[in-house]
Amino acid sequence: MGFIYRNMRLAFSWCAAAVLLGSECERPLYLTIDTGNMGPAEEMAKVLRKHGVRATFFVANEKTTRGDMTMDPSWAGFWKARVEEGHAFGNHTFRHWYFRKDLPGGKVSYVGRDGKRESLDRAGVCAELRASEDRFRSLTGRGYDPVWRAPGGKTTPFALKAAASCGYKEHVGWSPAGFLGDELPSDRFPNSVLLANALRDVRAGDILLIHLGIWSRKDPYWPMLDPLLTGLKKKGFCFATIPERKRR
């Protein structure tokens, strides 16, 4: 009975948010969340539920603090729960390599963090993106929305054209003020400063970026998600997913 009540309450919160977005809220923001080390993933999901905020997750197959990968079957429960909560999902590639530069002959250089390089033609780019969506569908029964984000936000003209040819016509970056800074070194960019900057600078229509855990940051930024959402909502902002942005 408790499970049924919890899901009814959750469904009501999402419906209330949708009504607010459609009829009252004139200052939407778009929270996007990229995969990362997944250490704080469950806690971040709790914060989203607390605030009734639906985000757009960009999903890639990355190494986690548990020693597995973000798209292993061991994470199926996490992703299924996010699907049930009504979030949106976009493609972040499968291997989370980086598109560096276009090459002669209709190819793009695709580089891993270890320096390994591949030259991808149109079919290769599409295969990389489809591998991610196929894996996500096998975990959740749902494919991606037709949006994608290249790792690091780094694209090339050929990569964009190739992605569009296989269904990903919109590449989603982020707004300057929406770069929340969770990838920056915490000794130079403390949480208090990053939070204050966002609350001061974010404007209606901005796309915000945060990750499900960052390996390099010593003082993790993710605990600021709760005060960030609280502060932004107090300023009259509401939240929608990237696909909903097209319908406004």
Backbone hydrogen bonds, N-H to C=O, Kabsch-Sander energy under -0.5 kcal/mol:
donor,donor_aa,acceptor,acceptor_aa,energy
5,Y,1,M,-2.5
6,R,2,G,-2.5
7,N,3,F,-2.1
8,M,4,I,-2.2
9,R,5,Y,-2.6
10,L,6,R,-2.2
11,A,7,N,-2.4
12,F,8,M,-2.1
13,S,9,R,-2.0
14,W,10,L,-2.1
15,C,11,A,-2.3
16,A,12,F,-2.6
17,A,13,S,-2.0
18,A,14,W,-2.2
19,V,15,C,-2.3
20,L,16,A,-2.3
21,L,17,A,-2.4
22,G,18,A,-2.3
23,S,19,V,-2.3
24,E,20,L,-1.9
25,C,20,L,-3.3
29,L,238,C,-2.1
30,Y,206,D,-2.2
31,L,29,L,-0.5
32,T,30,Y,-0.5
32,T,208,L,-2.4
33,I,56,T,-2.5
34,D,210,I,-2.2
35,T,58,F,-1.8
37,N,213,G,-1.6
38,M,212,L,-3.2
41,A,38,M,-1.3
44,M,40,P,-2.7
45,A,41,A,-2.0
46,K,42,E,-1.8
47,V,43,E,-1.7
48,L,44,M,-2.1
49,R,45,A,-2.2
50,K,46,K,-2.6
51,H,47,V,-1.8
52,G,48,L,-0.8
52,G,49,R,-0.8
53,V,48,L,-2.3
56,T,31,L,-2.3
57,F,55,A,-0.6
57,F,88,A,-2.8
58,F,33,I,-2.4
59,V,57,F,-0.6
59,V,90,G,-2.3
61,N,94,F,-2.2
62,E,60,A,-1.2
64,T,68,D,-2.4
65,T,37,N,-2.3
67,G,64,T,-1.6
70,T,62,E,-2.5
72,D,69,M,-1.9
75,W,72,D,-2.2
76,A,73,P,-1.8
79,W,75,W,-2.1
80,K,76,A,-2.8
81,A,77,G,-2.0
82,R,78,F,-1.7
83,V,79,W,-2.1
84,E,80,K,-2.4
85,E,81,A,-1.4
86,G,83,V,-1.6
87,H,82,R,-1.7
88,A,55,A,-2.4
90,G,57,F,-3.3
91,N,147,V,-2.3
92,H,59,V,-2.0
98,Y,111,V,-2.9
99,F,154,K,-0.6
100,R,98,Y,-0.7
100,R,109,S,-2.7
103,L,107,K,-3.3
106,G,103,L,-0.7
107,K,103,L,-1.3
108,V,120,L,-2.0
109,S,101,K,-3.0
110,Y,118,E,-3.0
111,V,98,Y,-2.8
112,G,116,K,-3.0
115,G,112,G,-1.8
118,E,110,Y,-2.2
120,L,108,V,-2.7
120,L,118,E,-0.6
125,V,121,D,-2.4
126,C,122,R,-2.4
127,A,123,A,-2.3
128,E,124,G,-2.1
129,L,125,V,-2.1
130,R,126,C,-2.9
131,A,127,A,-2.0
132,S,128,E,-1.1
133,E,129,L,-2.0
134,D,130,R,-3.1
135,R,131,A,-1.8
136,F,132,S,-2.4
137,R,133,E,-2.6
138,S,134,D,-1.9
139,L,135,R,-1.4
140,T,136,F,-2.1
141,G,137,R,-2.8
145,D,89,F,-3.4
147,V,145,D,-2.5
148,W,170,E,-2.1
149,R,91,N,-2.8
153,G,150,A,-2.9
154,K,151,P,-1.4
155,T,153,G,-0.6
160,L,156,T,-2.4
161,K,157,P,-2.1
162,A,158,F,-3.0
163,A,159,A,-2.5
164,A,160,L,-2.2
165,S,161,K,-1.6
166,C,162,A,-0.8
166,C,163,A,-1.0
167,G,164,A,-1.5
168,Y,163,A,-2.4
169,K,167,G,-1.0
170,E,146,P,-0.9
171,H,169,K,-0.6
172,V,148,W,-2.8
172,V,170,E,-0.5
173,G,171,H,-0.6
175,S,207,I,-2.0
179,F,175,S,-0.8
179,F,176,P,-0.9
180,L,178,G,-1.2
180,L,209,L,-1.2
184,L,181,G,-1.4
188,R,185,P,-0.8
189,F,185,P,-1.9
193,V,190,P,-0.6
194,L,190,P,-2.2
195,L,191,N,-2.9
196,A,192,S,-2.0
197,N,193,V,-2.5
198,A,194,L,-2.2
199,L,195,L,-2.5
200,R,196,A,-1.7
201,D,197,N,-2.7
202,V,198,A,-2.3
205,G,28,P,-3.7
206,D,203,R,-2.0
208,L,30,Y,-2.7
208,L,206,D,-0.6
209,L,178,G,-2.7
210,I,32,T,-1.7
212,L,34,D,-2.3
213,G,211,H,-1.7
224,M,221,Y,-2.9
225,L,222,W,-2.3
226,D,223,P,-0.5
228,L,224,M,-2.4
229,L,225,L,-2.6
230,T,226,D,-2.4
231,G,227,P,-2.7
232,L,228,L,-2.6
233,K,229,L,-2.3
234,K,230,T,-1.9
235,K,231,G,-1.0
236,G,233,K,-1.6
237,F,232,L,-2.1
238,C,27,R,-1.8
240,A,29,L,-2.3
245,R,241,T,-1.2
245,R,242,I,-0.6
246,K,242,I,-0.9
246,K,243,P,-0.5
247,R,243,P,-0.5
247,R,244,E,-0.8
248,R,245,R,-1.1
